[in-house]
Amino acid sequence: MKDPTEKPGLNTLMTLSKSILSVDVRTTTSLDLTSCCLTYIPSVLKDLPLRNLKLSKNKLKEIPECLYLGLEKLEYLDLCHNQIKTFEVEPKCCETLKMLNISYNKMADIPQWILCLYATNLEELCYDFNRVTCLRCIFDNPEKFPVKKLSMKNCILRKEDCNFLKQCKNLEQLNISNSTESTLHSNIIENVEQLFIQPNWKNINILKLNNIAISIFPENLTWLETLTELHLTHNDFMWLPIDGLEFLVNLEVLDLSHNSLYSIPDKLCWLENLKVLKLNFNNIESIPDFSKMERLEILDLYYNKLLNFEYNMDTKNLKYLDLEFNYFNTEDYGLVSYEHKRDEFQESYKMKKGSMDIERCMIVFNLLIQTLYANIPISQTF
């Protein structure tokens, strides 16, 4: 009987490679080693012409040496879900890097080479579930901060950090939410309203402020006319401003689920471009006539306190309507195709989760390393 703990030899790896798409390892530009339980990345990888490198969900405690010795063409680097504590020395790919994900590590602050504006082409930075000691550019010039997509969930952000964020004029997407599953490193922004007082944002289109204990809707937020998505779930809103929401003329997605809202202002229906409106898990007792919103595709009113629903929502664009767990029976209103729109959407959006088998991942990794050290061309896929 074959020993299940026996490591695959080179012959086994060669046999495996023959059944996989033929690609020359030394010319590959993308390498995915996600979830391989790796604790070390050999420096020999430095010679690969990689543009995309994924090392997420491993057990790395330090930045791989290959990033300091080579990989100058790297544009996308994913190091999330590791145990890395510091990244203070800029990598060789500093000037070419466009996306960096270092979320879910053990860092005490954003790497200084980023705040010093050395990464001039960095467009996306994911820094969730790390710590922030001081969010400021060393040269005190946040206007030149190049990042367009910034995610800083659960980073212990404080109100003082708002001054930096509001000056980042290149921002297009900002997420400073807190997770609903963990209180670790929660962002504590006592007066989030100051974030929207004369911000320097010119092209902000997606804003996520979920679960940060906002009790009063920031009225200055309605002046951000470039917004296409606004996410404010799991806060403490009891009402929305009667006036102002109509200025969000480009809004396509509005998520106000899991709050304490009692009613919805009529002017919300003035948002002609709105496609997704999520109001589930509130205390809503009355609503305006959403049937006038011709572009609306998703309307979620699940788990509220509605006593009736008298509007005809059988519009051609509406794909999903959920009225369950309110104070009326949907069958009493004869809503045309209601159940179909509810069930079809839920079925089509079921997510199938899956990950690369660890054993197979290790075989791929071992084959890659043996190939590079042996200096022989071989077929492999990643």
C-alpha positions in Angstrom: 0.0 0.0 0.0 1.3 3.4 -0.9 2.3 5.7 1.9 -0.1 8.6 1.9 2.5 10.9 3.5 5.1 10.2 0.8 6.1 13.3 -1.1 5.6 13.3 -4.9 8.9 12.8 -6.7 10.1 14.6 -9.9 8.7 11.7 -12.0 5.3 12.1 -10.5 5.4 15.9 -11.1 6.5 15.4 -14.7 3.6 13.0 -15.3 1.2 15.5 -13.8 2.5 18.3 -16.0 1.8 16.4 -19.2 -1.9 16.5 -18.6 -1.9 20.3 -18.0 -1.9 23.1 -20.4 1.5 23.7 -21.9 3.1 26.9 -20.7 6.8 27.6 -20.4 7.5 28.4 -16.7 10.2 30.9 -17.5 7.8 33.1 -19.7 4.8 33.0 -17.4 3.6 36.4 -16.3 1.0 35.2 -13.8 1.5 33.0 -10.7 -1.1 32.0 -8.2 0.0 30.2 -5.1 -3.0 30.9 -2.9 -3.8 28.7 0.0 -0.6 26.5 -0.2 0.4 26.8 3.5 3.7 28.3 2.4 6.1 29.7 5.0 8.9 30.6 2.5 9.2 31.7 -1.1 12.6 30.9 -2.7 14.5 33.9 -4.1 14.9 32.1 -7.5 11.4 33.4 -8.4 13.1 36.8 -8.8 14.0 36.0 -12.4 10.4 35.3 -13.6 8.8 38.1 -15.8 5.8 38.1 -13.5 3.2 40.9 -13.7 0.7 39.2 -11.4 1.7 37.3 -8.2 -0.8 35.9 -5.7 0.6 34.6 -2.3 -2.6 35.1 -0.2 -3.8 32.7 2.5 -0.4 31.3 3.3 1.8 31.4 6.5 4.4 34.0 5.4 5.9 36.0 8.3 8.2 38.2 6.1 8.1 39.8 2.7 9.6 37.3 0.2 13.2 38.1 -0.7 12.4 37.8 -4.4 10.5 41.1 -4.2 13.6 42.9 -3.2 15.9 41.2 -5.6 13.8 41.2 -8.8 10.3 41.1 -10.2 10.7 44.7 -11.4 7.7 44.3 -13.8 5.2 43.2 -11.2 1.9 45.1 -11.3 -0.4 43.1 -9.1 0.7 41.7 -5.7 -1.6 39.9 -3.3 -0.1 39.1 0.1 -3.4 39.1 2.1 -4.1 36.6 4.9 -0.6 36.0 6.0 1.4 36.9 9.2 3.6 39.7 7.9 4.4 42.4 10.4 6.4 44.9 8.3 6.9 46.0 4.7 9.1 49.1 5.3 11.6 48.6 2.5 10.3 49.4 -1.0 10.3 46.4 -3.4 11.9 46.4 -6.8 8.5 46.7 -8.4 7.7 49.9 -6.4 7.3 52.1 -9.5 5.4 49.6 -11.6 3.0 48.3 -8.9 -0.7 49.1 -9.6 -2.5 46.9 -7.1 -1.3 45.9 -3.6 -3.3 43.7 -1.2 -1.8 43.3 2.2 -5.0 42.9 4.2 -5.3 40.6 7.1 -1.7 40.7 8.3 -0.1 42.0 11.5 1.2 45.4 10.3 1.4 48.3 12.6 1.1 51.0 9.9 0.9 51.5 6.2 4.4 51.0 4.6 6.2 54.3 4.5 7.3 53.9 0.9 3.6 54.2 0.0 3.0 57.2 2.2 6.2 58.8 0.9 4.6 58.6 -2.6 7.3 56.4 -4.0 4.7 54.0 -5.6 3.7 56.6 -8.2 1.5 54.2 -10.2 -0.3 52.5 -7.3 -4.0 52.6 -8.1 -5.4 50.2 -5.6 -4.5 49.5 -1.9 -6.2 47.0 0.3 -5.1 47.3 4.0 -8.1 45.7 5.8 -7.5 44.3 9.3 -4.2 45.8 10.0 -3.3 48.7 12.3 -2.9 52.4 11.5 -0.7 54.5 13.9 -0.6 57.7 11.9 -2.3 58.2 8.5 -0.4 61.0 6.9 2.1 61.6 4.1 5.7 62.1 5.4 5.9 65.2 3.2 2.4 66.2 4.2 1.0 66.3 0.7 -1.9 63.9 0.5 -3.2 65.5 -2.7 -0.5 63.6 -4.6 -1.5 60.3 -3.1 -2.0 58.3 -6.3 -4.4 55.6 -4.9 -7.8 55.4 -6.6 -9.2 52.4 -4.7 -8.6 52.4 -1.0 -9.9 49.8 1.4 -9.2 50.2 5.2 -11.7 48.1 7.0 -11.0 47.5 10.7 -7.7 49.5 10.9 -8.4 51.5 14.1 -9.0 54.7 12.0 -9.9 57.7 14.1 -11.4 61.1 13.4 -8.0 62.6 13.0 -7.4 60.4 10.0 -10.4 62.0 8.1 -8.2 65.0 7.3 -5.9 62.8 5.3 -8.6 60.9 3.5 -10.6 63.9 2.5 -7.5 65.4 0.8 -6.8 62.4 -1.4 -8.2 63.9 -4.6 -7.5 60.8 -6.8 -9.9 58.6 -4.7 -12.6 56.9 -6.7 -13.5 54.1 -4.2 -13.2 54.3 -0.5 -14.1 51.7 2.1 -13.6 52.5 5.8 -16.2 50.0 7.1 -16.1 47.7 10.0 -16.7 44.0 9.7 -19.9 42.6 11.2 -18.1 39.4 12.1 -15.2 40.9 14.1 -14.5 43.8 16.4 -10.8 43.5 16.0 -9.1 46.9 15.1 -12.5 48.6 14.7 -12.5 52.0 13.1 -13.7 54.5 15.6 -14.7 57.7 13.8 -16.6 59.8 16.4 -17.7 62.5 13.9 -17.8 61.1 10.4 -19.6 64.3 9.2 -16.2 66.1 9.0 -15.1 63.7 6.3 -17.7 65.3 4.0 -17.0 68.9 4.8 -15.2 70.2 1.6 -13.5 67.0 0.6 -11.0 67.2 -2.3 -12.6 64.3 -4.1 -13.3 65.0 -7.8 -14.2 61.5 -9.0 -15.4 59.5 -6.0 -17.9 56.9 -7.2 -18.1 54.2 -4.6 -18.3 54.9 -0.9 -18.7 52.2 1.8 -19.3 53.3 5.5 -20.8 50.1 6.9 -21.0 49.3 10.6 -19.3 52.4 11.9 -22.0 53.5 14.3 -23.4 56.4 12.3 -26.7 57.6 13.9 -27.4 60.7 11.8 -27.2 60.7 8.0 -24.3 63.0 7.0 -26.1 65.7 5.1 -22.9 67.0 3.3 -22.7 63.5 1.8 -25.5 64.4 -0.6 -23.2 66.9 -2.3 -21.0 64.0 -3.7 -22.8 64.0 -7.1 -20.3 61.7 -8.7 -21.3 58.7 -6.4 -22.7 55.7 -8.2 -22.7 53.4 -5.1 -23.4 54.3 -1.5 -23.2 51.6 1.2 -24.4 52.4 4.7 -25.4 49.1 6.2 -25.4 48.1 9.8 -25.6 51.6 11.2 -28.1 53.4 13.5 -30.1 55.5 11.1 -33.7 56.2 12.2 -34.5 58.6 9.4 -33.1 60.1 6.1 -33.1 63.8 5.3 -36.3 64.9 3.6 -34.2 67.1 1.2 -30.8 66.4 -0.4 -30.9 62.8 -1.6 -32.2 64.0 -5.0 -28.8 65.6 -5.6 -27.2 62.1 -5.9 -28.2 62.1 -9.5 -25.7 59.4 -10.6 -26.5 56.9 -7.9 -27.1 53.4 -9.1 -26.7 51.4 -5.9 -28.0 52.4 -2.5 -27.7 50.0 0.4 -29.3 51.1 3.7 -30.0 47.6 5.0 -29.7 46.7 8.7 -30.5 50.1 10.2 -33.5 51.4 12.2 -35.3 53.5 9.5 -39.0 54.1 10.0 -39.8 55.8 6.6 -38.3 56.7 3.3 -38.6 60.3 1.9 -40.4 60.8 -1.3 -37.5 62.5 -3.0 -35.6 59.2 -3.0 -37.8 58.3 -6.0 -36.2 61.2 -7.9 -33.1 59.2 -8.4 -33.7 58.2 -12.0 -30.5 56.1 -12.4 -31.0 54.0 -9.3 -30.9 50.2 -10.1 -30.4 48.6 -6.7 -32.2 49.7 -3.5 -31.7 47.6 -0.4 -33.8 48.5 2.6 -34.1 45.1 4.2 -33.9 44.7 8.0 -35.3 48.1 9.1 -38.4 49.3 10.8 -40.0 50.9 7.7 -43.8 51.5 8.1 -44.4 53.5 4.9 -42.7 53.9 1.5 -43.1 56.2 -1.5 -44.2 54.9 -4.9 -41.1 53.1 -6.2 -43.0 52.1 -9.4 -42.0 55.4 -10.9 -38.3 54.4 -10.8 -38.1 52.9 -14.3 -34.5 51.7 -14.1 -34.9 49.9 -10.7 -33.8 46.3 -11.0 -33.6 45.2 -7.3 -35.9 46.3 -4.5 -35.3 44.6 -1.2 -37.8 45.4 1.6 -37.4 42.1 3.5 -38.1 42.2 7.3 -39.7 45.6 7.8 -43.0 46.8 9.3 -45.1 47.5 6.2 -48.8 47.0 6.7 -49.6 46.9 3.0 -48.1 47.2 -0.5 -50.4 48.8 -3.1 -48.0 49.7 -5.8 -47.7 47.9 -9.2 -44.1 46.9 -9.4 -44.5 44.7 -12.4 -42.1 46.8 -14.5 -39.9 45.3 -17.3 -36.6 46.2 -15.6 -37.4 44.9 -12.1 -35.6 41.6 -11.6 -36.0 41.1 -7.8 -38.6 42.2 -5.3 -38.6 40.8 -1.7 -41.5 41.8 0.6 -41.3 38.8 3.0 -41.5 39.3 6.7 -43.7 42.3 6.8 -47.1 42.8 8.3 -49.2 41.7 5.3 -49.6 38.6 3.1 -48.3 39.2 -0.4 -50.9 36.8 -1.8 -53.6 39.3 -0.8 -52.4 41.9 -3.2 -52.1 39.6 -6.3 -48.6 40.9 -7.1 -48.0 39.7 -10.7 -44.9 37.5 -11.0 -43.8 38.4 -7.5 -42.7 34.9 -6.4 -40.9 34.4 -9.7 -38.9 37.6 -9.3 -38.1 36.7 -5.7 -37.1 33.1 -6.2 -35.3 33.5 -9.6 -33.0 36.2 -8.2 -32.1 34.2 -5.1 -31.3 31.1 -7.1 -29.2 32.9 -9.7 -27.1 34.6 -7.0 -26.2 31.5 -5.0 -22.4 31.6 -4.6 -20.4 28.4 -5.0 -17.3 28.6 -2.9 -14.2 26.5 -3.7 -10.5 26.7 -3.3 -7.5 24.9 -4.8 -6.7 21.6 -3.0 -3.6 22.2 -0.8 -1.9 19.0 -1.9 -2.3 19.8 -5.6 -1.1 23.4 -4.9 2.0 22.1 -3.2 2.7 19.8 -6.2 2.5 22.8 -8.5 4.7 24.9 -6.2 7.4 22.1 -5.9 7.3 21.6 -9.7 7.9 25.2 -10.3 10.9 25.4 -7.9 12.5 22.2 -9.2 12.1 23.5 -12.7 13.7 26.8 -12.0 16.6 25.3 -10.1 17.2 22.6 -12.7 17.1 25.2 -15.4 15.0 23.0 -17.7 12.0 24.0 -19.7 8.8 22.2 -18.7 5.1 22.5 -19.2 3.0 23.7 -16.3 -0.1 25.7 -15.5 -1.0 28.0 -12.5 
